[in-house]
Amino acid sequence: MVEKVVHVSGKRKMSIARATIKKGNGIVRINKKLLDLITPDLARDKIREPLLLAGDVAKKVNIFVNVKGGGVMSQAEAVRNAIAKGLVEYTNNKELKKKFLQYDRHLLVADVRRTEPQKPCRSAPRRSKQTSKR
């Protein structure tokens, strides 16, 4: 018998999270650290949202996430996105998907916005040099 394993990725700004979900007893690790050890608390709470919404499903699987790039909150939202996508794919449950979409669309749909590149001879992407009106 082959064990079911799901690999998914989540993105937010410059952060990319890759999650692996397989049958287990509810362990969640982010970059080899347990979820309870993640700081700041707001980031930990954001990561917990899809697990709380999933309920019993989250207690029957082990989730391992590798995340890199971006800042702390960006990484937290990328992890949250990857976990939610993975739980939906692992269970094939349409009601769980509907619950995630009603709670927050960004649990399943990645935010595609990126920062605008800086232009040559300018101090910012859109700011230009000030001209005098004489």
C-alpha positions, 0 to 999 in steps of 0.5 A: 500500500502506497502512502498518500503524500501531497507537495504544494507551494504557496507564494506571497511577495518574495516568499515561497513556501513548499509544503509536504503533507502526509498521514500522521498525528498533527505535527506542523514544522516550518523550517524544521521548527515546531509551529509553537516555537515560531515568533512573532505571535501574529505570524504564528496565529496567521499560520494556524488559521487554516489548521483551525478551520480544517478541524479534525483533518489537520490532526490526522496529517503531518505538515512539513514546510520549507519557506525562504525569501521575503520578510516574516509576515510575508513568509507566514502568509506564504506558509498559510497559503501552502498549508490550505492548498495542501489540505484541500488537495489531500482531502479532495473535500469541496466543503473544506475548499468552500469554507476556506474561500468564504473565510479568506480568499487568500488562503487558496489564491496566491497574491500575484502583486510584486514590487515595481522595479526601480528606473534608471536615474531615479530614487524610486520606481515612480518618483522623478527629480523635482523641477523648479517653476521659474 
